[in-house]
Amino acid sequence: MCGIEAAYRAGATVMQKPISCHLFPLRIKATAEGDIINYEPFDEICNAGCLNGERLQIPVYVFVKDALIRRYGSDFYEALSATDHFLRS
């Protein structure tokens, strides 16, 4: 957790970390047709988190749920979650 996030969670500031950091390891590319969301693996930064996510069977989009809702809203997140559940069944 970065210093900005720690201060925000402790109530020492109302400023959240930038959305690009909050979404990490997802990266957003804006296009004329809309945003493209890609997973960007960084072994040296995310390896422990990725291994834990695999062990717990938590998809990346669930790990960054708060950030996705912050950026795109709860309707987007619910549609994403429903799509994932549909595709896995």
C-alpha positions in Angstrom: 0.0 0.0 0.0 1.4 3.4 -0.9 1.6 6.4 1.4 -1.3 8.1 -0.2 -3.5 5.1 0.2 -2.4 4.6 3.8 -3.2 8.2 4.7 -6.6 8.0 3.0 -7.6 4.8 4.8 -6.4 6.4 8.1 -8.6 9.4 7.5 -5.6 11.8 7.3 -6.5 13.0 3.9 -9.6 13.0 1.6 -7.4 12.6 -1.5 -7.4 9.1 -2.9 -4.4 7.9 -4.9 -4.7 8.4 -8.7 -7.1 6.1 -10.5 -4.3 4.7 -12.6 -2.5 3.5 -9.5 -5.8 2.3 -7.9 -6.5 0.1 -11.0 -3.1 -1.4 -11.1 -2.3 -4.0 -12.5 -5.0 -3.0 -15.0 -4.1 -0.4 -17.5 -6.7 1.8 -19.4 -6.3 2.9 -23.0 -8.8 5.5 -24.2 -9.9 5.0 -27.8 -12.6 6.7 -30.0 -14.7 3.6 -29.4 -14.3 3.6 -25.6 -11.8 2.4 -23.1 -9.7 -0.7 -23.5 -8.8 -2.4 -20.2 -5.8 -4.7 -20.2 -4.0 -6.7 -17.5 -0.3 -5.7 -17.4 1.7 -8.3 -15.5 4.7 -7.0 -13.5 6.3 -10.1 -11.9 8.6 -8.1 -9.6 5.8 -5.9 -8.4 2.7 -8.2 -8.4 4.1 -11.7 -8.1 3.1 -12.2 -4.5 -0.4 -10.8 -5.2 -0.9 -12.8 -8.3 0.1 -16.0 -6.5 -2.2 -15.3 -3.7 -5.0 -14.5 -6.1 -4.5 -17.8 -7.9 -4.4 -19.6 -4.6 -7.7 -18.0 -3.5 -9.1 -18.2 -7.0 -9.8 -14.5 -7.1 -9.9 -12.9 -10.6 -8.1 -9.6 -11.1 -11.3 -7.7 -11.7 -12.5 -8.7 -8.2 -9.1 -7.6 -6.7 -9.6 -4.2 -8.2 -13.3 -4.0 -7.6 -13.2 -0.7 -5.7 -11.1 1.0 -8.4 -13.3 -0.3 -11.2 -16.4 1.0 -9.4 -14.7 4.3 -8.7 -13.8 4.7 -12.4 -16.8 3.1 -14.2 -19.6 2.8 -11.6 -21.4 -0.1 -9.9 -23.5 -0.9 -13.0 -20.4 -1.6 -15.0 -18.9 -3.7 -12.3 -22.1 -5.7 -11.9 -22.3 -6.3 -15.7 -18.6 -7.4 -15.7 -19.2 -9.8 -12.8 -22.3 -11.2 -14.4 -20.5 -11.7 -17.7 -17.7 -13.5 -15.9 -20.1 -15.8 -14.1 -21.9 -16.5 -17.3 -18.7 -17.4 -19.2 -17.5 -19.6 -16.3 -20.7 -21.6 -16.2 
